[in-house]
Amino acid sequence: MNYHENGRKIFIEPLTRTTRASCIYGYRVPALDKLDLYTDQISEEDAVLDLSDSGDGPVSFLVFIGPADFVPLGKAIKLTYDAEGYSVAISVDGAPFQVPTGYETHFITFTPEEGHFLKQQMAEDQAMIAYHQAIIGSTEPILYQPNGDGVIRLIFSVQMRIAPKFKSELIDPELYVSDQDVQRDGRSEKVMLKFKVRNRNTGQIIRRQVAVKSIELDARL
């Protein structure tokens, strides 16, 4: 867990292997009436946390990541990701945490000093594969449908030794993948790549799902 606000980081369990709760963030407001009023229509998907009995003083909120069956204490909102096996909860701290003199009217954020571990428990590459395999429920390579920009993500089934060469063959001979349309990220190039499909005649990017005949990934010397 990296905190860009202060450069600090802590180590907790990988999301897909979460077995215990971790407090990852805190937020203290000097008073609820200092927050912006939400005036839009509340939809059925919105969660509402009733704080009408919190009084006029400061209120602290804590953010937790825990297993899917984690039960937060007190007033809380919980979002569960069943396929991935974890949950995120925001709870109201029973006693607002103390702040230095002179900061009582400030909005204060809190980050923990340390997590459950002293070092990372799973390599970032492997964590990415595990996460997507949990979502899809498969250990095979995962090919996502194109997004609005026509970008298709391919998640490898295992981590490659190096960023592999990519070769594809599509069912429709009028469609192709250019080397210039293959996108790689230095942090994930051993487990994922992105690409776009184009029409050979017009060069137009195809933004719909296309039938793939074969994909070859080559990471040999």
Secondary structure by P-SEA (a helix, b strand, c coil): cccccccbbbbcccccccccccccbbbbbccccccccccccccccbbbbbcccccccbbbbbbbbbcccccccccbbbbbbcccccbbbbbbbcccccccccccccbbbbbbcccccccccccaaaaaaaaaaaaaccccbbbbccccccbbbbbbccccccbbbbbbcccccccccccccbbbbcccccccccccccccccccccccbbbbcbbbbbbcc
